[in-house]
């Protein structure tokens, strides 16, 4: 009987524009959001620009070596300091100062107003609108709500301890793929949080992890997922010439780990590489996903480095996931759909109901 199964969030939670706007304001506009990696911002003036829904943001490396975050808007007429024709992210470098492309108002790299051509304006005490920024494991997080003082560490939760032996801070981006997925961001998170779907959707992945054919219900997820005997990483062959990350436990050298940091960072960790997914919702039925492939700098420094064995495999698995998520989104539009059901082996997916409802003040 279906009555014995837990229900998902209701239809409007995935399809309604009004619900999306309320949910986005309560989650993405109010708390910490991951915007990407920081290791590419190495020199003074290096920047990352990104638009999160309607808000345009800018992360800049200052002369002191610190990272600062600002709204990507000039104090004069509201022009974007870095034009964003699409949501981004894009990277670049300012030469000594930030100059508005409209009327050439200029700012120091720390946001202070520097000059206003042909206008007698006192620059003291005038700066770009600043945002709160924090980092963990080489990832950059931004918080838009100035009234929210929750520290990043408490928001990330116990996943930090589970991944403490992975050298995330030291890793570098070897490649990145951006996907436009026609599905609600929660559909993607729910899909990531279970492997009940792995048997039908991911035959190649199940060759590496045979337990996935059973839905993963009997796995100790916190310890990691065991590979098929003779394999130890997520590639088509299950093997690679890259060495394990230094400092891993013996189990971590042969198991795969996955971690979700609400609301928008998903990490899948092998012994030699990490796939980092950033989810940026564009609307109730569209999510922009960037997948960064992270490798150890020692591996990348070798003349024969080639990360395509992991990248190509992940791209295959990713596209399988995105296609089924888009099918879910289309299917939910049928008038008979009111809610879905969780199966017993999808217990981790239950978290999203509590997470979303608590942020909306509904629990």
N, C-alpha and C positions, 0 to 999 in steps of 0.2 A: 504493500500500500504506500502511495506517495506521502500520505499523512505522517509516516514515520521518518521522513527526511526533513532536514532543515531547509527553510526557504531562503532564497537569495534576497537582496534588496529588490524593491518593487520596480515595475516597468519605468516609471517616470525618472527614477534615479539614473537610468542609462540613456533615456531618450529626450527628456524635457529640457528645453533651453532655459526655462526659468529655474529649474532645479540645478542645472549646471552652473548658472551664475551665482546662485546662493551657496552652492557647494564650493565653488572656486574661491569666493570671497572668504569663506570660513576656513579653508585649508591652505590654498596656494598663496593667497594674498595676506594671510595672517601668520603663517609659520615659516620654518626653514625650508628652502627649496634648493636643490642641487643644480648648479648651472654648468658644471664641467670640471675639468682638471686645471691645476695651477702651474704644472711644471713647464708649460710652454711660455709662461710670462716670466722671462728671465732678466730682461733688460729694462732699465727705467724708460717708461713710455709705452711699453707693451700693453696692449689692451685686449679685452674680450667684450663684445657687445652682443646682447641677446634681447629679444622681446618675449616676455612671458604674458601671453594673452594681450591685453592692451598696454601693459607697462614695459617701457623700453629702458634697459639697464646697461651699465657700463662698469667693468672692473679694470682698474689701472694699476700698474706697477709704478710706485713712486720712486723718487731719488733715494729714499732711505731703504728701499728694498721691500717695503710693506705693500700689501695689496689693499686698495681702497675701492669701495663700490659707491656709485652715484646713479641717480636717475639720468638717463641719456637725453638731457634737455638743457638748452641754454637758458640762462636767467633772463636774457633780453626779450626774445620773442617766442621762445618755446621750440626752436628748431632742434632737431636731433643733432647732437655733436658728431655722431657716427651714423650716417643714413642707413636705415635697415629696410630694404625693399621686401625682405621676407623675415620670418622670425629669427633666423640665425641659428646658432651663434656664428659670429665671424671674428677673426683676430686681425690685429695689425699693430702699428707702432706710431705713437705721437712723437714728433721731433721737438723735444724740450718743453713744449706746452700743448695744451688742448685748445684748438682754435675752431670756433664755430664757423661752418662753411657759409653762413648767410651774411653776417655783418662783421665777422672777424673778431668778435669779442674773444679774449684769450683767458685761459685759466692755468694756474700751476698744476702739476700732476697730482698734487694733494687736494685739488678742488678749489683752491682760493682764486678769486677773481684777480687777474693780472693786468689786463688792459682793455680799454673801451675806445677804439679809434674814433677821433673827432668828437668825442663826448667827454665833458668834464664830470666824471663820476668818481666818487670816493670809493676805492676798492676795499678799504679796511672792513673786515667783518662780513664780507659778501663771498659766498662760496656756492659751488654746485650743491644740489640737494643730496645729502649723504644717505647711504643705506648701511645697515648692519651686515657685516661680513665675518665669517668664521671658516676655518678649514679643519678637515680631518682626513687623514690618509691620502693627502694630495688632492682631495676634492674640495671645490669651492661651494659654499652654501651662502645664500642671501636671504635676509628676512626683511620684508617690506613694512610690516606693522611696527611702528616705533613704540607702541604700547605693550608689545609682547616681549618680556624679558627672559623667557625660557632659554637656558643655555643650550647650545647645540648638543653637547654631550648627553644631556638627559633626554633630548629628543631622539637621538640615535638608539639609545637603549642597549640591551645586552648583546646585540650583534657585534658591537665593538670588541667585546671579550672573545667571542667565538672566532674572530678573525685576527686576533692579536699577533699571531706568528707570521702572517702574510706581510711582506714588506711593501704595503700599498703606497706609502709615502715615496718610496724610491722608484716605483715603476714609471714607465714612459709610454706614451701613446705610439703604437706602431702603425695603426691605421684606424680609420673611423668610417662608419657607414650611417647615413641618415635615412630613415624610413618615414613615410607619411602613411599612417595606418587609419583606415576608416572605421574606427571603433572607439568606444568610450574608454577612458583611461582605466576605469575599474575593471572592465572586461579583460584588459591586458594584465593587470595586477593579479586578478583571480586566476587567469591562465598560468601565470608564472608561479603561483603559490601551490600548484598541485601537479601531479603527474598521472592522474586518472586518465588524461587524454593522450599520454605518450604512446601507448600501444597503437591506436589507430592513426595518430598524426605523425609520429616520429619513428619510422621503422629503422632508420640509420642510427638514431640515438639509442634505441633499444638493443642494437647489436653491441654497443659499448657497455650498456647498463641493462642486463637482462631483467633485473628486478622491476624495471619500468614497465615491462609488459604486464605485470600484475598491479600496476597503478602505484607502486611505491608505498603501499600501506604498511609494510612490515620493515621499513627502513628507519634507522636512527638518523634523522636528518641533521641533528646538531653535530654528529661526528663526521658527517659527509656521506656521499653515495659511493659504494664500491663499484669499481669497473670490472669488466670481464677479465678473467685471469689472463695475464700477459699484456694488459693495457693499463695505462695510467693517466691519460689526458683526453681532452675532447678534441680529437682530430678524426678524420675518416678512418685511419688505421688504428687509432687509439694509442699511438706512440708518437714520439718526436725526438729529434736530436738535441733539443734544449734541455738543460739541466733543471732539476727542481729548484724552486726558490730557496735561498739559504734560510735556515731557522725553522723550517716546517717540521712537524712531528712525522713519525713514520706512517701514521694513518693518513695524514694530509698529503703525503707523497703518492698515495695510491687511491685517494678518494676525491670526489668532487663536492664542493660546497656551494650553496646558494644562500643569499641573504637579501632581504628586502628592508630598505630604510624608507619608511613612509615620509612624504607621499610619493616621491618620484625617482628614487635611486634603487636599481636592482643590480646586484653583483653576483656573477657566476665565476667561481674560482677553481681553476685547475692548478696542478703543481707547478706549471711553467708559464701560465698566462691567465689573465682575468678579462672577462667580458663585462664591461660596465655600461648599463643602460640608463639613460636619462629620459624620463617621460615628461613631455610638455604639452598638456591638453590645449587644443585649439578650439574646441567646442564639444557639445555632447556626443557627437559622432565622429570626431577626428582627433588623433593624437600624433604629435611629432615625436619620434624616438631617435635619439642618437646613440649608437653603440660604439664605444671606444674599446679597442683591443690593446691591453696593457701587457708589456713585457719587461723583463729585467734589463737594465742598461748594459750589464755584462754580456747578455745574449745579443742585444742589438748592436753592440760594438764589434762583434765578430764579422769578418768580411763576407762570410757565407750566410749571414742571418737571413732567414726567410720565414715570416710568420704566416704565410698563406695557407699552411696546413690547418691552422686553427681558424683563421679568418674565413676561409671558404666553407669549412664545416659549420661554423656558427651562422654564416649567412644563409645556408640551406635550412638549418633548424629555425632561425628567425623567421624566414619567409613562410615556413610551414605554420608557425605560430600566428603570424599576422593574418594569413589567409583564413585560418579557422576563426580568429577573433572577428574578422570582418564579416564572416558568415553568421556568427552569433549576433552581431549588431544588426545585420539585415533581418535575421529571423525574428528578433525581438520586436520589430516593427509590425508584425502581424497582429491584428486586433485581438486575437484570442490569447496572446501572451500577456500574463499579468505578473509573473515572477518565475524564477527558475528554482532548482533544487540542488542542494549540496549532497554528494554521496559521502558515506562514512570515511572514505580515504581522502576526502578533501578537507579535513579538519582545519588545516592552516588557513584555508580560504575564509573561514568564519571570521577571522580577524578583521577583514575589511568592513563588515557590517558594524562591528563595535567601534572601529576607528571613525568611520564616516558619521555614524549617528552621534558619537560623543562630540565630534567637532561641530555638528549642527545643533547640539544641545537637545537631542531627541532621546537620549537614554535616561 
